[in-house]
Amino acid sequence: DDTDEAINPGAPLFGSTLKLSEQVEALFAGDLYFQVHTSAVSSGEIRGQVVLSVPYPGTVDDIELATGVNGPAASGTCDSAKRATDGDTLNVEISSPDGGLASGIPLLMTTVYSSELLPVNFLSATFPQLHLDPGSFTILFNGLAGPFGSSIVGDGVSLSYLIGSGLAGTTARLQTVVVSPLAADGFLAFTDAHDIVFE
């Protein structure tokens, strides 16, 4: 029901009565907004778009990290955290959707930390888009040191990792850095970071 309701100053605000599932769907589709109607402008005096934010955003470059546990890798705001346990398979894809960084060299890195403690980026003044602990990260895939020379992003890099035992209670934060003169800063591009929470 898209019926507008009049409100009195100081009264609670009410809007359309969409089902929660419809509101969530509209939010992820980018179609959720609020609109304020006044007696002076009954068609709507102000409108605001509701947008999701990415918990650990990278740079604005054309590079994307997608992750999946026991299924296809996915990216996006609602896909930045996954749950995994011993024996699961972590699937990772690194891509340049528009091809702008297809010639870039990717490095997939992770910091594993206690789920109660967040990793600290002591290089945040220099690299604010890095969401790993530079003092304790591990390189999972190094495009600079492939068996046949350097690897590039190209049409995409797909990787799979079997989750071992002993990780319960920890979180692995994954992020890809791409080395490319085509990056916005002329050197490095960062993907959004993803968390894999081990149970």
N, C-alpha and C positions, 0 to 999 in steps of 0.2 A: 504494500500500500504506500503510495507516494503522497499522501495527504499531508499538507502542511498544517501545523498547529500554531495558533497565536499564543504568545507568552506575555506575561506581565513582568515588568522590571523586577529583578531579584528572584523571580520564579525559576525553577529548574528548566533547562533546555531540553526539548524533545524534537525528534526528527522523524523521518519516515520509519515505518515499522517493517523493514526488511528482516527476513530470517537471518540468524547469525551466519549460517553457511553461505547465504547470498552476499552478506557483507564481506566475509572473508574472501570469497571469490572475486568480488568487485575490488577489494584492496589489492590482491595479487595481480589483477588485470590492469591496475592503475586507474580504475574508474570510480574510486570512492572520493567524495568531496563533501564539504559543508558549505552551506549558503545561508547568509543572514539577510532576512527580509525586514524592512522597516516600513512604517506608515508612509514615509517620504518616498521610498523606492520599493514598491511592493513586488516588483519582479526580481529583486535581490540586489542588495546594496554592495555586498562583498561576497566573494566566493574563494574558498581555499582548497587546494588539492591535498589529499592525504597521501603521503608517500612513505614507503618503507625505507629504512636505512640499513646499510650493510654493517654488521658488527665490527668487522676488521677490514676496512676498505683499502684497496691498493691505489695505484695511480690511475689516471684516466685513459691510459693507453689501451690499444686493441689487443689485449691478452686476457685469457680467461682460464681459471682453474675450475674443474668440475670433479666432484668426488661422489662415490657411491659405495655402500657396504652390501655385499652379496647381490648386487644389481647394477644397473647402468649408472654412470656418473652423471650428476646434475649440478648445475650452478644456480646462483641467484640468492636473494636475501633469505628465503626460507630454507635454503639448502646448505647453509654454511656450517651447520653442526650435525653430526651423525653419531649414532651409537654403535659400538662393536664389542665383540667378545672373542675369546680364544677360538681359533679355527675359522673365523670369518675371513672373507676376502675383501680387501680394500681396492676399489677400482678408481683410477685417477686418469683424467684427460687434461691436457694442456693444449689450448688452441688460440688462434688469432682469427676470430670470427669474420672479420672483413679483410684478412690477409695483410694488414698493415705491418705486422711484426712476424710474418711467416719466415723471414730470413734471420730472425733473432735466435740466440743460443739460450735455451732454458736451463735453469737449475732449480730442481724441486727440493725444498728444504723442510725440515721439521724440528720442532722443539718439543720434547716430551716432558711433562711436568705433572706434579700432583694436582688432581682435579680441584683442590681447595686453594691452590696458589696460582696466580697468573704469571706468565713469563714477563720479564722486564727487558725492554729494548733500551739499552744504555746509549744507543746511537740515534735516539728519537729526534734529536735536534738536526741531525744530518739526513736521516732517512725516516721521516715520520710515518711512511706507509709500510715500514717493516714491522711486523707484528710477532716476531720471533725473538728469542734471547740470542743475540749475536755471539755470546760467550759459550753457548751450549747447544747450538743447532747441529744437525746432521744432514748431510747432503744425500738424498735418496736417489736422485738422478742428476747426473752432471753432463750436460750437453757439450762441455768442453773436452771431455775425456772419454768419448765413445770408442769402441773397439776398432772402428774404421775412421777415426778422426772425429771432428766436431759433428754434433747433431743439431739440426735446426727445428724450429716449431713446424714449419712446412704445413701440411694439411692436418696436422695434429699429432700429438704424442699420446699414446695410450699405454698405461702401466697397470700392473696388478701386483698386490702384495698380500701374502698370507699372514694373518694376524697370529703371532705366537702367544705363548702363555706368559703369565706373570705381569701383565699390564693393567689388571683390574685396579681401579682407583686413580688411574692417570688419564691424561688427555694429551693427544698429539695434535699440535697446531701445524698445519701444512700451508706453505706459501711458495709460489714460484716467482723467481726473479729472472728476467730476460735481459741479456746483454745485447744491446742493439743501438747503433747510431740513430735509428729511426724512433727511439723512445722520446717522449716529450722533453726529457731533460738531456737528450743526446747520448745517453749512456745506459741507464737502467730503467726497466719497467717492472712494476710489482702487481701481481694478481691480488684479488681479495684473499684473505686467509680463511681456511676452513679448520674446524675442530673435529677431531674424532675422539669421542669420549668412550673409554674402555670400562666395561662393567664386569 
